[in-house]
């Protein structure tokens, strides 16, 4: 059994794609699906009638707006390697979902717009990868459009993200003159020719010796050889160096060579840290430890016909088999994981087995919460998933009071997903407050309540601008007249403030209490 698990792990790559909105993340995901044969035509996300929506963006609102809101988990085979890709939301308002999803990845691809460089959301997501020591490959996209100099982009990656970079390919031209790339490791030029197969735009590769590269390109490569960082695979795996690739996901120029390099460079699933019941740390060996995994995402109504709720589980160790009986660590009971599914966007396939690195979906009958550990052996908990302080608050009511039951059901499922936080007034029972990291989360909440549950809602913003969980005796907590104390779903006290000044003043007034912005 161990040898079969070892072989299965060696063939797996589990990664997330991170970027600022509109850098081309979803387009790159589609092209990977296209090259793997999982789809026949890559759908551009444009949010216009008549346009094919991207396969990985299954939710109607995503297809209308042309943005990724939820995290999709997909598995397929690319050149004998089993790829698990976690397509994360690019919009900063959904950073919580992205941060949780990154915990399930072994590697990340960072997509950067060649004209805009390292943008705000890219910096935030990279920092999460850096904190968790997730190795990152850099994909400089849109080289077919007017953009900045490649060397400038690499310097910005190094200076802004504080990581060494090494270009493993180099662009031949840019903008309309973008013709191909130089493979620095193979010492050859790869030129591209546009063609169309079955209605999909492709790029034929023509390989030529490096000596045929333009003189200006050879000069730039000589400069890189002298002044650039050498590539060190171990440094990459430790998160200290990022290999950089230049390409255009839209035209497919440089995309297939990038994927080929990715499956060679990216790590296979490895040991994950957990805490024993006595608090000591333990590394869960993916081969020798029987099945274990954790829930990193919940998603309601992926199958609109059944109105169900799906729990996404990252397999961390051992072999998972259908109908496996496992210990549910939080509930302290055994459960059977029946009818497990694999995912290609919204399309389900029934799984008979899964290995470390794989993402399985199981129907959630109300048993699972984000962060739950499941295993055959028990005795440990995987590291908790981060929870971030909300910054926007509102009241939400159904327009039609006769739809209160449907409203309550929708709220229960969507807050279970972590799409939005539900708080209860500390002093007034039944007084609920909805909290989010970003404004768009409320828009999505209202959209989904109407689209999936048939409930139109009224949103009333509240004046609070920041918050913090309060550790200490809440009865002795001295709040200002504008501060409100509530409880989250785990009954933890959380204080809401009208301004940062209000928060700072409260902190000075309560030196014996701890104010926590991120729960991890």
N, C-alpha and C positions, 0 to 999 in steps of 0.2 A: 504493500500500500504506500509506504513512504516514497519508494522510487517513482510510482505513478504520480504522486503529488508533486514531487520534485520536478518531474518532466513537465507537468502541467503549469507549474509556476514559471519555469524557464521560458515558456511560450507566451506569457501574458505581460501586457503593458497597460497600466491603469493610470490615466492622466486627466487633468482638467485644462481647459483653455481659458485664459484670463486676458482681459483687455479693457480699455476705455470704450464706451459706446461708439459704434460706427467705425471701429478700426478694421473690421473684417473678420471677426471671430467666427460668426455663424457661417459665413461663406467658406472659410477654411474647413470647418467641420463638414459641410456639405461635400466639399471636394474629396475629403478623406473617405466619406461614404461612397462617393462616385468611383474613386480608384479601387476601392475594395470590392465593388460590384454589388453593394448593398442597395443602391438605387441606380436608376438608369439616367436620370436627368437631375442636375443640381438646380434647386429652386432658389432664385435670388429673393431675399427678403426686402420687398419694396413697399408693402402696405398699400398697394393699388389694386383696384378691381382688374381681373384678367391676368394678374401675375400669379405665378405658382408660388405658394408659400414654402418656406424652408421646412424640410422634414423634421428637423430637431425642434422647431417652434410649433408645438401641436396645439397650443391654446389659441382660441379664436382672437383674443385681444392682441396676442403677439403677432398673429398673421395680419391683423388690420393695421397695427402701428409700426410693424417692421422692427421690433425690438425683442430681445430675449428677456422674459420675466422669470420663468421658472427654470429649474435645473433639470435637464434631460439626461438620462443615463442610457447609453447605447453600447451594444457589443456586436462585433463583427470580426471577420478574419481579413487581415491584410498581409499578403505574401507569407502565409504559414504562421503568422503571429496573431494571437487573439488579442484584439484591442478593446479595451473598455474606456470609452470616452465620456467624461462628465462635462456637458455643455452648460456653463454657468451663466447667470444673468450678467449682462454688461452694465446695466444701469445702476448707479451708485445707491439708489433708494433700496435696492435689494441685496445690499452687501452682506447682510446677515445670512441669507440663503447661500450666497457664494462662499462665505467663510466656513460654514458648516460642510459644504460640499468639498472644499479643498482638503478637509481632514480625511476624506476617503480616497484621495489621490496619492500616488507614489511619485508623481512628476507633474510639471506644468509647462504648457506652451504659452509664452507671453507674446501676444500679437501687438505690434506697434505700427501706427500709420507713418509712412515715410515722410510725409509732409508736416506732421504734428509732433513727432517724437514721443517722449515719455509724458503721458497726460496724468491728470489727477487720480482717476480711478485705478490706472495701471500702478501708480505708486502705492496706493493702499493695498491692492491685492498682492503685489510683490512683497510687501512687508509681512503679510500673513505667511506667505511661502517661506520667507527668510526666517521668521520666528519658529516655524515648524521644520526648518531645514529641508524643505522640498526643493529638489533640483529643478532649475528652470532653463528651458531652451527659448531663445528669442527669435521670433519670426517677424522680420521687417517687411510689412505688406505694402501694396500699392506702388511698387517700383515702376509701374507703367504710367503713373501720374506724376505731374511736377512735384518734386520733393526736395528734401535737404540732402546735403552731401553725406555719403555713407560714413565717412570718418567722423563727421560731426555727430551723427546719430549714435555711433558707438561710444564716443566720449560722453555724450549725455547719459547713456545707460550707465556708464561707470560712475559718473559724478553724482547723478541724482539718486541712483539705487545703491551706490556704494558696493558694487560687485565688479570683479574683473570680467572682461569680455574677450572673446576670441572669434573672429569671423572664419567660419568653416567654408563659406563660399563668398564670392565677390561679384557684384553686378557688372555686366558688360553693358554700359549705357544706362540711361534712366529716362523716365517720361516716355515720349513717343519713340525714343531711340533705345529703349530697353530691349535687348536682343537675347539675353541669356545670362548665364552665370559661369564663373570659374570655380570648379571643385578643387579647393586648395589641397586636400588630402590626396586626391587622385592625380593632381597636376594636369587637368584637362579642362577644355572649354566645353560647355553644353549650350548649344544654340537651340532656339525654339522656333517652330513654324506653326502658325495657327491652322487648325483644321476643324471639321465638324463631323461628329459621329452620332448618328441617331438623334440629331437636333441639338446635341450638347457640344459646347465648344471644348476642344481638346488642344494639346500642344505636342507636336512631334518633337523628339529630342534628336539633335545631330551632334555627335561628340567629335571634337577635333583636338589635336595636341595643343598644349599651352603656347607653343611657339607661334601659333597662328592668331593669338590674341592681339588686339591693337596695342601699339607701343605704350600708349598712355595707361592702359590697364596693367601692363607688365611692370611699369614704373611704380604704380600704386601697390602692387603685390610685393615688390622689392622693399618698399617702405614698411609694409605690414610685417614682412619677415624680420626686418631689423628692429622696429620699434614696438610691434604688437606683442600681445601675450601669447605664449605657446599654449596649445590645447593640452590639458591634463584631465583625463577622464575621472580620476579620483577627486580632483578639486570640484568638478562638475557635480558629482554625486553628493559631495558634502555641502553643496549650495554656495560655493565660494567663487565659481566661475560660470558664466553663461555662454554657450556656443551661439553664435549669431548667424542667421541665414537671411538672405535678401531674395524676395520673390514677389509675385503677383498672384493672389488667390483667384482673382477675377478671370485672368487670362490663362491660368494654370502654368505660367512661366516659373519654373523652379519649385513647383509644389511637390511633384513626385520624388525628385531627389531629396527634398526635405523630409518627406515621410520615410524614405529609405534610411536616411541618417537617423531619424528619430527612433525607429524600432531597434537600431543597432546601439544607440547611445543610452536610451531611457532604461531605468532600472526595472527589474522584475519585482514583484511583491516581496517584502522583507518583514523582519520581526517588528512588532508594534508594542509600545509601552502600555502597561496597565498597572493598576494598584491592587494589591492583595487586600483581603478583608481587614488585615491588621495595619494597613496603610503603607506597607513597604512596596517598592516599585519592582516590577517584573517585566521581562521582555517575552512576549508571546511568540514562540517559534512557529512559523507558518507551516512547517513540515511535520514536526513531531507532536505538536499540540492538536488534539482532536478539534472538530469544528468549533469555531468561535467567530463572532461578528458583532457589529453594532448598527443601530438604526441611525442614519444621518439625515434622513428626509422623510416626510410624510406628504402625500399628495392626494387630494380628494378629487373624485369625478373624472379620472383619466378615462374610464369607460362610462360614457354618459348613459348607456342603456341600463347599467346596474347601480349607478349612483354610489359606487364603492369608494373605499379609501385604501390607498396603497402605501405600504411601508417599504422604503428602500434600505437594504441591508448590505453593508460592505463585508464580504467574507475575508476574515483576517488569518484564519488557520484551518488546516484539515480539509477534508472533503465533505461537502454538503450533499445530501441525498434527499430526494423528495420524501415527504412524510416523516422527516427526522424529528425525533422528540428531543427538545433542548430545555435547558434551565433558563428561565426568565429572571435575571438577577434582581431587578428592582421589585418585581412582584413576589419573588421567592416561591415560584411554582413552576411546574413543567408544562410546556405547551408543544403542540404538534405543528410543524411548519408544512402545511399541505398546499398544494397547487402553487408552487413557486413559479415566478415568471421572469423571463429575460425581456429586455426592452430594445426596440428600435423606434425611438420617439414614442408615439402613442400606440404602436403595434406590439402586442404581447405574444410571446412564445413560451409554451410550458417547458420548464427545465426539469430534467431528471437528476442532474448533479451540477455542482459548481465548485470552483477552487479559489484559493486566496487571490485577491485582486478582483474577482468577479463581483458584480452588483446584482442582487436578486430582489425581486419585488414580491411581497406577500400581502394578501388581503388583510387589512387591519380591522378587526371587529371591536376596536376600542381598547386593545391590550397594549399597544405600542405607543411610546412617546419618543421624541427625538433624544438621542443619546443612550437609549437602552442597550445594555450588553446582553447577548445571548450566547450560550455555549453548552457543550456536552458535559464538561467537567465542573464548571462553577468555580467559586473561590476567588474571583477577581472582577474588576470593573475597568473597562477601557477609559482612557482619559476623557473627562467631560468635554462636551462641545461648547464653544464660547457663546455667551449671550450678551448682547450689547445694550447699553442704556438707550431707551427710546427718547426722541427729541420732539416728536409731534403728537398731540393728543386731541381727542375728539369724542363727542357723544354720537351714537348712531342708533336710529330708530327706523322701524318699518313704516312706510307711508300708509299701508293698509294694516290696521291692528288685527284684522282677521287672519293675517299671514304670520302672526307671531310665532307659531310652531315651526314653520319653514325657516323663518329668520333665525330662531334659536338653534336649529339643526345646522344651518349654514355657518353660523358664528362658531359653534362648537368644532366643526370639522376644520374650518379655515384657521382658527387659532391653534388647533392641534398641529397643523402643518408648520406653525411658526411664521406664517405669512404676515401675521399681525399679533400684537400682544394684548391680552385682555386683563385689565386691572379692576379690582374691587375697592370701593371707597372703604377706608379703614373703620370709619365710624357709622356710615349709613349702609346697612345691609341691602343688597339688591341694586345698589347704585354702581353701574359699570362704566368704565372708562376704556376707550380703545387707544392703544399707543403704537407708534411706528418709528422706524429710523428715518424714513423718507416719505414725502407727501404722496408720491405715486403709489405707495402701498395702499393708501386709502382708496384711491381711484380704482385700483385693481380689486380691492375688497368689494366695493359697491358694484363693479361690473360683474364679478363672479356671483354675487348674491342674486343679481337680476338674471344673469344668463344661465346659471346652474340650479338656482333654487326658486326662480320666479318671483323674487322679492325686490321691489324698489325701495330705496332707503333715503332718509334725510340725514345729512352729516352736519353737525354743529361743532366747529372748531373750539378748542379750549385755549386759554391764554398761556399755558405752560410751554417753556422752550427747552428745558433740560431736566434731567432727573439723576437719581443715584439710589442704589440699594443701601439700606441702612443696617449696619451690624451693631448690635448692642441692645440694651433695654429700651424698647420702643416707648414704654410708658414714661420714661425719663427724657425722651427726646423733646427738645424745645424748638418748635417750629415758628416761623414768622407768620404774620397774618395772611400773607399771600401764598404760603406753602401748603400743599395738600399731601397727606400721607395715604397711601393705598397699599394693597397687597397684590402680588402677582399670583399666578395659578398654583405656585408651590407654597403659597401663604407667606412669602418673604416680604417684609416691609420695604416699600420703595417710596421715596419722597419726590414730589413734582415741584419744580421751581419756575417762576415767571421770567427769570433772567439768571445769567451767570453770577451777577452780583448778589442776587438773593441766595444762590447756592453757596457762594463763598462766605457770606455772612452767617448762614446756618452752620457751616462747618466750624467757624470760629466760636459760635455759641454752644457747640456740642463737641468739645474736645475728647470726650470719652466714647464717642461713637465713630465708627468707620464708614466713610462714604465710598461706595464701590461703583465704578462705571462699567466694568466688564466682568461678568461672572464666567469663570473657566475652571 
